[in-house]
Amino acid sequence: EAGVTQFPSHSVIEKGQTVTLRCDPISGHDNLYWYRRVMGKEIKFLLHFVKESKQDESGMPNNRFLAERTGGTYSTLKVQPAELEDSGVYFCASSQEWRGRARGGFGYTFGSGTRLTVV
Amino acid sequence: LAKTTQPISMDSYEGQEVNITCSHNNIATNDYITWYQQFPSQGPRFIIQGYKTKVTNEVASLFIPADRKSSTLSLPRVSLSDTAVYYCLVGDSYNTDKLIFGTGTRLQVFP
């Protein structure tokens, strides 16, 4: 099966510009997650979709970040306007299982990430 | 999710067995222990998960003592391609969907 696909793989933009990252999860996976690692920090959770609904967006840093998953398939993460501290690697992951269906079900599949550089 | 502690880095040579220990003193009754592997320029990759005693798959083994306050990931006969960062995560997917990553252990395998 195809894995989780993210694009672009790299993006360099100027401060104040807008960037949209895209994630295509594994077909049939209802759960889609966004994570990111900013320079020198640990990988952090941003948000979780179940189909097209935002299940948990507690990790979104501020209102400059907007995630969507129209139709419950691919997802986009828009940063507008981008700031220097937004630079980092943005990962998307998907899974079939969800809480309540399987204890210990942390077998997520991650994409290769989008490296965002804001200059 | 419970906080984990791992060594920052480890070095090994090809063909050796590598054991990476993770401490998770505050692990809860329903928490599972999950290990991810991350190669440069790639996302983390799930490698193994367990609750207690020993779990083995085609990639690694996971040893968990009775008190579950630590776990050891064992990689048999490592090769250069095992050079990566290894993350230990603890949590209960029944109650949360978030993975909390620590700093991980950077394993460097030398020829």
Boltz contact constraints between the chains, C-beta under 6 A:
constraints:
  - contact:
      token1: [A, 42]
      token2: [B, 101]
      max_distance: 6.0
  - contact:
      token1: [A, 43]
      token2: [B, 101]
      max_distance: 6.0
  - contact:
      token1: [A, 45]
      token2: [B, 98]
      max_distance: 6.0
  - contact:
      token1: [A, 48]
      token2: [B, 97]
      max_distance: 6.0
  - contact:
      token1: [A, 91]
      token2: [B, 43]
      max_distance: 6.0
  - contact:
      token1: [A, 99]
      token2: [B, 93]
      max_distance: 6.0
  - contact:
      token1: [A, 99]
      token2: [B, 94]
      max_distance: 6.0
  - contact:
      token1: [A, 103]
      token2: [B, 94]
      max_distance: 6.0
  - contact:
      token1: [A, 104]
      token2: [B, 32]
      max_distance: 6.0
  - contact:
      token1: [A, 104]
      token2: [B, 49]
      max_distance: 6.0
  - contact:
      token1: [A, 105]
      token2: [B, 93]
      max_distance: 6.0
  - contact:
      token1: [A, 106]
      token2: [B, 34]
      max_distance: 6.0
  - contact:
      token1: [A, 106]
      token2: [B, 93]
      max_distance: 6.0
  - contact:
      token1: [A, 107]
      token2: [B, 46]
      max_distance: 6.0
  - contact:
      token1: [A, 110]
      token2: [B, 43]
      max_distance: 6.0
  - contact:
      token1: [A, 110]
      token2: [B, 44]
      max_distance: 6.0
  - contact:
      token1: [A, 111]
      token2: [B, 43]
      max_distance: 6.0
  - contact:
      token1: [A, 112]
      token2: [B, 42]
      max_distance: 6.0
  - contact:
      token1: [A, 112]
      token2: [B, 43]
      max_distance: 6.0
  - contact:
      token1: [A, 113]
      token2: [B, 43]
      max_distance: 6.0
